[in-house]
C-alpha cells in the first residue's frame, strides 16, 4: 500500500509520477493534477490540457495569454493573423 501525498489515502493501486527528477505518489489523477498541473496566470484554473506558455508563464488558452498582453499565440487558424 502507498499513501497519496495530496489526500493521505492509503491505496493498493496508487501510482507514481516522476517529474523534474522528483517522484510523487498519488491515489488518483485528480490528486496528481491538483499537485502537479500548472495554474493559468490569467484565470487561475489548472492547465490540464496542452495550454500555452509564454515567457515562462502558463495559460490555459490563447485568450487568457492575450488578456495578459501576450502576442502571437492563437488557438485556431481562424484567429491567426493574415500572412
trRosetta pair geometry for C-beta under 8 A, 3 or more apart (Angstrom, degrees):
i j d omega theta_ij theta_ji phi_ij phi_ji
1 10 4.8 35 163 175 125 103
1 11 6.7 143 -154 63 85 17
1 12 5.5 -55 -99 -83 74 61
1 14 7.5 80 -171 4 51 119
2 10 7.2 172 86 -147 25 64
2 11 6.7 -35 65 62 72 68
2 14 3.7 -119 71 64 112 143
2 16 7.9 -94 179 -58 168 90
2 25 5.0 -119 160 -172 127 138
2 27 7.8 -177 91 -78 90 79
3 8 6.2 -15 -175 -156 105 45
3 9 7.1 165 -150 83 60 33
3 10 5.1 -33 -93 -92 75 71
3 11 7.9 121 -108 15 29 71
3 14 7.3 -21 12 -80 9 166
3 25 6.7 73 75 107 50 132
4 7 4.9 11 96 48 132 81
4 8 6.2 -50 70 3 84 12
4 9 4.8 23 18 49 121 81
4 10 7.9 -137 3 -71 76 26
4 11 6.6 37 -36 11 101 117
4 14 6.2 -153 -68 -122 73 120
4 25 6.4 -140 -115 120 36 81
4 26 5.1 43 -134 -146 93 41
4 27 3.9 -69 -61 -9 126 98
4 28 7.4 -6 -108 14 145 71
4 31 5.3 -6 -172 145 129 171
5 24 5.9 -100 31 -161 143 82
5 25 5.5 111 -22 61 99 76
5 26 6.8 -62 30 -77 83 62
5 31 7.7 142 61 159 63 123
5 35 6.9 60 90 -97 106 158
6 26 6.4 23 7 -119 112 90
6 31 3.8 -178 47 -161 143 104
6 32 7.8 -128 -17 -55 140 31
6 34 5.6 97 -144 79 149 125
6 35 5.3 -123 -77 -49 116 115
7 27 6.7 -76 53 33 116 123
7 31 5.6 -98 -8 -101 104 131
9 27 4.6 -44 81 -10 118 166
10 14 8.0 -73 -163 -38 39 131
11 14 4.5 121 76 -52 97 88
11 27 4.0 107 12 -128 149 111
13 27 7.6 84 80 -152 72 69
14 25 5.5 34 157 180 127 97
14 26 6.4 172 -159 88 87 31
14 27 4.9 -51 -102 -93 87 62
15 25 7.4 172 89 -147 29 60
15 26 6.2 -23 63 63 75 81
15 32 8.0 -24 78 -65 104 135
16 23 5.4 -5 -173 -171 122 99
16 24 6.5 149 -156 76 66 43
16 25 5.3 -32 -96 -93 78 67
16 26 7.7 143 -101 18 30 72
17 23 7.4 154 78 -153 40 52
17 24 5.0 -18 60 61 89 99
17 26 6.8 14 -2 6 109 117
17 32 5.8 102 -17 -140 147 121
17 36 6.6 -61 105 -53 150 161
18 21 7.4 -2 -179 -129 93 10
18 22 7.1 172 -150 83 59 35
18 23 5.1 -24 -97 -97 81 71
18 24 7.7 173 -84 18 32 72
19 22 6.3 -25 70 59 62 82
19 24 7.1 -14 24 5 99 116
19 36 6.3 104 27 -142 159 128
24 32 7.2 128 112 -124 127 80
24 35 6.4 175 -169 116 150 147
24 36 6.8 -172 49 -63 165 118
26 29 7.5 96 126 -85 141 22
26 31 4.5 174 -150 90 108 112
26 32 4.3 -103 -12 -62 174 85
26 35 7.2 -151 -84 22 120 135
27 31 6.1 57 45 19 72 147
28 31 5.2 98 61 8 78 97
28 32 7.2 -139 102 -2 44 90
29 32 5.3 -54 -147 39 40 115
29 33 6.1 41 155 -20 71 103
30 33 5.9 -54 -148 36 28 109
30 34 6.3 32 152 -23 62 107
31 34 5.4 -50 -146 33 33 116
31 35 6.4 23 158 -11 65 109
32 35 6.2 -66 -150 43 27 103
32 36 5.7 -20 172 19 67 120
33 36 6.7 -75 -121 54 21 83
33 37 4.6 14 -165 -21 68 127
33 46 5.9 81 163 158 102 151
33 48 5.9 3 -141 -106 129 102
34 37 7.3 12 -55 25 10 103
34 46 7.4 -75 -100 -93 39 151
37 46 4.2 58 106 -173 138 105
37 47 5.7 -177 176 60 98 59
37 48 5.8 -23 -129 -83 146 62
38 46 7.5 134 79 -156 36 59
38 47 4.8 -10 73 37 87 120
38 51 7.0 -135 69 71 117 171
38 58 4.0 42 133 58 144 168
39 44 6.0 -11 178 -154 109 47
39 45 7.2 167 -153 86 67 23
39 46 6.2 -47 -101 -99 63 49
39 47 7.0 -173 -105 -7 10 89
39 58 7.1 114 67 78 34 117
40 43 4.9 5 99 50 136 78
40 44 6.0 -55 67 -1 88 12
40 45 5.1 22 13 50 124 70
40 46 7.7 -99 -10 -46 85 3
40 47 5.7 126 -59 -60 78 96
40 51 7.3 -150 -89 -135 87 124
40 58 6.5 -102 -103 114 41 82
40 59 5.2 56 -143 -143 87 44
40 60 4.1 -42 -80 -21 132 94
40 61 8.0 -3 -120 13 135 66
40 64 5.4 -24 -174 154 125 164
41 57 4.5 -5 -36 -176 154 116
41 58 6.3 139 -24 65 93 51
41 59 5.9 -57 32 -79 91 76
41 64 7.3 141 62 150 71 113
41 68 5.9 32 104 -84 114 163
42 59 5.9 35 4 -127 110 100
42 60 7.8 -110 51 21 101 89
42 64 3.6 -173 47 -169 141 96
42 65 7.2 -123 -24 -59 134 28
42 67 5.2 90 -142 77 143 119
42 68 5.1 -124 -79 -44 104 111
43 60 6.5 -52 47 19 118 127
43 64 5.5 -89 -9 -113 101 129
45 60 5.3 13 72 -58 111 151
47 51 3.8 9 -164 -65 127 147
47 58 5.4 -107 -8 156 158 123
47 59 7.3 108 -92 111 130 17
47 60 5.0 -153 -102 -95 81 68
49 60 7.5 78 44 -161 97 75
51 58 5.6 26 144 -173 144 95
51 59 6.0 164 -173 84 96 45
51 60 5.3 -67 -114 -123 96 30
51 61 7.2 -84 -130 -54 57 38
52 58 7.5 151 82 -155 43 53
52 59 5.0 -17 63 63 91 99
52 61 6.9 56 3 -165 110 13
52 62 6.0 78 -17 -78 154 59
52 65 5.2 -49 86 -47 133 145
52 70 7.9 162 120 118 129 158
52 73 5.2 95 -175 -165 156 143
53 56 7.3 7 -179 -113 101 9
53 57 6.9 163 -154 79 62 40
53 58 5.4 -27 -99 -98 80 65
53 59 7.5 175 -85 19 31 75
54 57 5.8 -24 69 59 70 90
54 59 7.1 4 15 1 102 118
54 65 5.6 102 4 -151 136 121
54 70 4.4 91 86 -130 169 136
54 73 6.3 -99 -62 -39 130 140
55 70 7.6 -154 12 -106 108 105
57 68 7.2 -112 119 122 153 158
57 70 7.9 -144 72 -64 120 130
59 62 7.5 103 110 -88 132 18
59 64 4.3 180 -165 92 110 109
59 65 4.0 -164 39 -62 168 83
59 68 7.0 -149 -87 18 129 132
59 70 7.3 -131 -17 20 151 151
59 73 7.9 112 59 115 139 160
60 64 5.6 66 44 14 80 149
61 64 5.3 99 57 9 73 97
61 65 7.2 -134 103 -2 41 91
61 75 5.6 0 -170 -82 92 140
62 65 5.5 -57 -148 39 37 114
62 66 6.0 37 155 -20 70 106
62 73 4.7 -164 -128 127 90 92
62 74 5.2 52 -144 -148 161 19
62 75 3.9 -143 11 -38 123 89
62 79 6.9 142 110 102 152 153
63 66 5.9 -58 -149 38 27 110
63 67 6.4 30 152 -23 63 106
63 75 7.0 -28 -24 -15 78 136
64 67 5.5 -51 -147 32 33 115
64 68 6.7 23 155 -10 63 106
65 68 6.0 -67 -157 42 31 104
65 70 3.9 -54 166 57 91 138
65 73 4.8 -12 98 70 150 145
66 69 7.6 106 -173 -28 33 6
66 70 6.0 -88 -80 65 35 78
66 71 7.4 74 -119 -93 76 44
66 73 6.9 -145 -55 68 82 94
70 73 5.5 5 129 15 118 123
74 77 7.6 98 122 -90 135 19
74 79 4.2 178 -152 96 113 104
74 80 4.9 -152 48 -80 169 62
74 81 7.9 -158 -49 -13 137 67
75 79 6.3 40 43 38 69 143
76 79 5.7 87 63 14 70 99
76 80 7.7 -110 110 -27 41 88
77 80 5.3 -35 -153 1 45 122
80 83 7.8 -19 139 -32 112 97
